[in-house]
Amino acid sequence: MRPLLAIDGDSLAHRAYHALPKTITRAGRRPAGALVGFANFLLRLWDAERPRAIVVGFDTLEVPTYRHELFPAYQSGREFDQAILEQLPMLPELVDACGFASAKAPGYEADDFLAAAVAAEDARGGKTLVVTSDRDAYQLASESATILQPVRGVSKLARIGPAEVRERYGVEPSQVRDFIALRGDPSDRLPGASGVGEKTAASLLARYGTLENALADGRFSQQAEELRQYHRIATLDASAPLPSLADQAPRWAEASALAESWGMRALAGRLAALD
């Protein structure tokens, strides 16, 4: 059975943007590196994996999520170049033009759509390939879901299943949320439990199984509610709304026409050659 390919669009766009020269432009000398790099990666994924369908999840940067409301410092201090900010809103249009599905809604992050896609594909008895550089997604690894994690920019992918999660973190995929709550996550500004690093978090979960069991045993009594908040923040929301994930046929000619209208002739040519 051909897999569903679920992609963290923002993650790949940022990696592509930083991996390619900033001199890549489109019509009006506007920046285009993120668009070109994202498109190239999308085409490589299609060619390598031949999925039955692709869904690309996107953040809505203008609207806070429940995570920001729970913990105002969540993801604070992040600054993005204006050059990539003006390209991000164009990516869903490119995905849709290719004949694939894009998912974006206020209050949800790209990773939430990945979780929803995995749940939907599991329900139909299928397999999912989840493409993201965010290790929060390790909680999705299972016999039916494999994480494809870009390394070396976007030129290589590591395949992460339950065994790799255990090897890297020392916990089961189902414990990743508890692990993040205890250890913290510097990239999201989550401090975690006082004095707890990776090894201690893994050993606590080996003993207690879950964060809640550790709290019930009296551990971290002064931080209990904070740690529960961190756990909720680290939990991907599989209820995120998804578009139709029926089998797809690429529309390369339509995508080529869109790239041409943006003044991206080289990309338009590559897309047209696939038709």
N, C-alpha and C positions, 0 to 999 in steps of 0.2 A: 504494500500500500504506500502510495506517495505521501510524504509528510506535509503538514502545514508548516509554513515558515513564518514565525512571529518575530518582528524586528523592533528594537528600540531605536526609533528614528533619530531622536535627539543625540543619543550616545554615538551613533555612527556618524552623524553630521559633524559633531564636534571633533571626533577623531580625524575625519577626512579633512576638515578645515585646517587643523594644525599639522597634518601630514603633507599638504600640498603648498606650493608657492602662493603667496598672497597676490602675485601678479596676474593670476588667472581672472579674466574679466568677461563680461557679457556686454550687451548693447548699452551704450551710454557710459562705458568704462566702469560699470557697476561690478562689485565683487561677485565671483562665481565659483570660487574654489570649493566651498562646501557642497554646492549643487553638483559640480562635476565629480568630486570624490565620492559623494553619496551615490550618484547614478552609476558610476563605475563599479562600486561595491555591490550594488543591487543587481546589476547585470551578471557579475561573477557568481553571486549567490544563486541566481536563477539557473545559470549554466551548470554549476557544480552540483546542486541539490535536486533540481527538477521537481520542485514541490507541486502539490496539487493546487495550492493557493498561497498567497502572501498577504499578511496583514502587518502594517507598520503603525506602531503607536507613537504618539507625540505628546509632549508636555503642553500645557497651556500656561505660559509664563505670566500672563497678565492677571491670573486669578489664583488666590491662595487655596491650598487644599486643607483638608482637616488636619493634616500633619503640621502645617504652619500654625493652625489655630491651637493645637495641643501644645506645641513647643515653638514659640515665636523665633527662637534662635535657629530653627531648622533650616539648613542650607544657607544660612546668613553669610554674607561676605563674598558671595560668588559674583564675579563681574565678567561680562562677555563683551567681546569686541562688537562694535556697531556693525562691522562688516558681516559677521555671522548672524546677528540678530535680524538683518534685513533679508537674509536668505532662508531662514528657518520657516517663515510662513509660506514659502513657495514649494516646500518639499511635499506636503500632502497633495497639491495639485499635480506634481510630477508623478507621484505614486499612482494616483487615480488615472492619469492619462495612460500609464503603462498597462492598465487593466487590472491592477491590484487594489487592495483595500487599505484605506487609512482610517485610523481611529484617534479621535481627539475630542475631548469634552471638558468643560470647566470643572475643576475640583479633582481631576484625576491626573496621575503622572503616566508617562509612557510605560513604566514597568507594570502598572495596574492592568493595562490592556494585554500585556504578555501573560499575566496570570489568568485573565479571563479567557484568552485564546487557548491556553493549555487546558483549562477546565472544560471548555466547549469541545475541544478535540478529543479529550479523554472520554467525554460522554458519548461520542459517536464511535469510540473504539479505535481512534487513530493515534498517530504519533506526531509530536511537535518538535521542531528545531527552533530554539529560542536564541536570537542573536542580540547580545548586549555585552557591554564591558562592565556593567554594574553587578557586583557580587551579591547584592541583595537577591538577585534572581536565582542564586544557588538553591533557594528554598523550593524552586520549581523542578529541580532535577528528580527524575524518576525513571522507571523502566520504559515509560512512554514519552518522556521529555528529556532532551539533551540540550545543554547550554553550549552555544558556539561563541566563544569569547575571543574577540580580536586581540592579537598581540602584534608587536612591531608595526604600530600604526594600524592599517587595515589590510595588511598584505598576508597575514596568516591567522588561522583560527585554531584555538585549542578547544577540544571537545570535552565537556564536563558532564559527567553522569554522577550517580550516587557514590561510586567508588572514589572518584576524584574529589568530591566534596569531603568525604571522610579523610582522604589523604591530606588535603590542604588545611582543613579546619579542625579535624578530629571529632566532628559531630555528624549526625545524620542530616539530610536535607530538611526534614521536618523540624529540626532543632535550630536551623539557621537564624530564625527570628529571635529565639531566646539567646542565641550566641551573640547577635548584634546588640541586643538590649544590654547584655552583661558587659561585653567588651567595649561597646561604643562604636561609633563610626565617624572618624574625623572628617570625611568628605561631606557628611551631612550635618556635622557639628553636634552629633549625639555623644555626650560624655561617657555614658555607660556607668557601671557600678564603680564606686571608689576603690582604687587599688587593684582592679581586675584587668588583666590582659588576656591575650589569646589562650595561653596554656591554662590559666586559672579558669577561664570561662568554659573551656572544653572539659576540664576535670570536674567542674561543678555539674555540668550537664550529664557527664558519665555517671555521676552519683545520683542526681535527682531526676534526670530525665527532662524536666521542664523548668523554666524560670518560676512558674507558679508553685511548683512543689518545693523549690528552694525557699521561696518566701513563706510558704506554709510552715516550714521547719524553723522559721525565725531568722533566716539569713537576710541581711540587708534591710532590717526593719525600719531604719531611718530613711531609706530610699525606695521603699516598696512601691508607692504610687508613681514616683518618677520612672522606675523601671518598667512598670506596667504601661506607662505612656510610651516609652521607647519601644517596647514590644509591639504596641499597636502601630506606631510609626513605621517600624520595620516590616510589618505584615503587608504584603501586596494584596490589593483589593480585587478579587476575582469577580466582583459584581460590576465592574466597569462596563459600560455599554459598548457593544461591538456591532460593526456592520455585518452584512451577510458574508459568510465564509464558505460559500459554495465554490466548487471547482472553477478555476479561472483559465482564460486563454489570453495571453499577453496581446496588447494593442500597440505594437511597436511603431506603426505608422502615425498613430495619434500622438504618441509621446515624442516622436521625431518632429512633428509639426509644432508642438509646444516648445521644444528646445529651439527650433528655428525662430519662432516668434520672440524668444528671449535673446536672440542674437548669439546663440551658442551653436555655431555651425558644425564644429567638430563632433560634439555630442549628438547633434541631430543626424549626422552622417552615420555614426555608429549604431544608432537606434534604427535608422532606415535600413541598414544592411541586415538587420535581424529579421525583417518582415518577410 
